[in-house]
C-alpha cells in the first residue's frame, strides 16, 4: 500500500523530496522486517489476552508418560498464537511489497489459505477438549487434501508466470551449474512436495518453546537473500544480475518475494519474544502450516526446492524422525527407534533441558543455512 502510494507520487517523491531508496527491494525488505517485528510486538499482548479470555489454551498429551510429566506445566498456555505472526507478515507485505507482482499475490493467497486451514484445525481440537468429543481436529487426510489442493492451484498458476523466464521451468540441483527440465508434471509434483512437505515439517517441529519460530527465522533470512539474488541487478549500467554471476536460477520479479521473506523473518522474531521459554503462547497450526507453506512456496519461486532441504535441515530431520518411527513401529510390531518422535522429544527424554534442545537445534539450523550458502560458490 505504501509502495503503491510512493509509486503513484513518484515524480514528487523523487524530484521534490529526493527520496529514491523506496525503489530498492533491499530497502523495502528491511522495512518489512521492522514492520512485521513491530506489529508482532505491539499486537502480541493484545492477542494473548484475547486468547486467554476465550480460554483458548493448549492441553498437550503424548503417548509417553514421562513426556506428559515433563510438559504438564504447559497445560492451559494459550495456543493459536500464530495469529500474531500472520498479522505481522500480512501487514509487512501489504505495506511494502508491489502488490501487482504475481508472486506476491500468490504468496499472500497461500498464507491466508493455510492460516484458515490451521485455524479450523486448532479450533476443532480445542472445542473437542472442552466438550470431550472424540473428534480431535481435522483428520489427517482432510488437512492433506486442502494442502495438496492449494499447492496444485499454485503450481498451475505459477507455471504460467515462469513460462516467460528461461530458468523458470528448470529444476536446479545444489553444486550443479545448470538446471534440468522435467516438464509441467515434474514441476507440479515438486511444487506440491515443497509446499505440503515444508508445511507439515514445520508443524511437526512446533513442539517446544521457541523451536519452530527460531528455525523459521533462520530459513526466512536465507531465502530473503536468495529471493533478492534471483532477479536484482548488481550493476544497472551493465545490466548484470547477481543470479547470472553466482550461476543461480534467474527469475524475473522474484526479488519482490524478499519482502515477503523479510516480513516472515521479522514476525518470527517478534513472536519469539512471547514464545521463548517459558512460553506465554504457542504457535498452533494457524501459524505452523502457513509459515511452512510460504517457505516452500518461495523455494519454488526461486527454483531452490532442493536447496531448501539443506537450508531447512532441522525441519527435514524432524519429519524423517516421525516417518522412521512410524514405519519401524509398524514393521517391527511395536518397537521404536526413538524414545519419542519428533526427535526433539527424544533428546528431552534423554535428559536435555528444553532450552538446551531448542538452542542446539537453532545452532544446527544456522549450520545448515551456512552450508547451503556455501554451495552457491561451488556451482
C-alpha positions, 0 to 999 in steps of 0.5 A: 500500500505504501509502495503503491502510494510512493509509486503513484507520487513518484515524480514528487517523491523523487524530484521534490523530496529526493527520496529514491531508496523506496525503489530498492527491494533491499530497502523495502525488505528491511522495512518489512522486517521492522514492520512485521517485528513491530506489529508482532510486538505491539499486537502480541499482548493484545492477542494473548489476552484475547486468547486467554479470555476465550480460554483458548489454551493448549492441553498437550498429551503424548503417548509417553508418560514421562513426556506428559510429566515433563510438559504438564506445566504447559497445560492451559498456555494459550495456543493459536498464537500464530495469529500474531505472526500472520498479522505481522507478515500480512501487514509487512507485505501489504505495506511494502511489497508491489502488490501487482507482482504475481508472486506476491499475490500468490504468496499472500493467497497461500498464507491466508489459505493455510492460516484458515486451514490451521485455524479450523484445525486448532479450533476443532481440537480445542472445542473437542477438549472442552466438550470431550468429543472424540473428534480431535481436529481435522483428520489427517487426510482432510488437512492433506487434501486442502494442502495438496489442493492449494499447492496444485492451484499454485503450481498451475498458476505459477507455471504460467508466470515462469513460462516467460523466464528461461530458468523458470521451468528448470529444476536446479540441483545444489553444486550443479551449474545448470538446471534440468527440465522435467516438464509441467508434471515434474514441476507440479509434483515438486511444487506440491512436495515443497509446499505440503512437505515444508508445511507439515515439517514445520508443524511437526517441529512446533513442539517446544518453546521457541523451536519452530519460530527460531528455525523459521527465522533462520530459513526466512533470512536465507531465502530473503537473500536468495529471493533478492539474488534471483532477479536484482541487478548488481550493476544497472549500467551493465545490466548484470544480475547477481543470479547470472554471476553466482550461476543461480536460477534467474527469475524475473520479479522474484526479488519482490518475494524478499519482502515477503521473506523479510516480513516472515523473518521479522514476525518470527522474531517478534513472536519469539519474544512471547514464545521463548521459554517459558512460553506465554503462547504457542504457535498452533497450526494457524501459524505452523502450516502457513509459515511452512507453506510460504517457505516452500512456496518461495523455494519454488519461486526461486527454483531452490526446492532442493536447496531448501532441504539443506537450508531447512535441515532441522525441519527435514530431520524432524519429519524423517524422525516421525516417518522412521518411527512410524514405519519401524513401529509398524514393521517391527510390531511395536518397537521404536527407534526413538524414545519419542518422535519428533526427535526433539522429544527424544533428546528431552527424554534423554535428559536435555533441558528444553532450552538446551534442545531448542538452542542446539537445534537453532545452532544446527539450523544456522549450520545448515543455512551456512552450508547451503550458502556455501554451495552457491560458490561451488556451482 
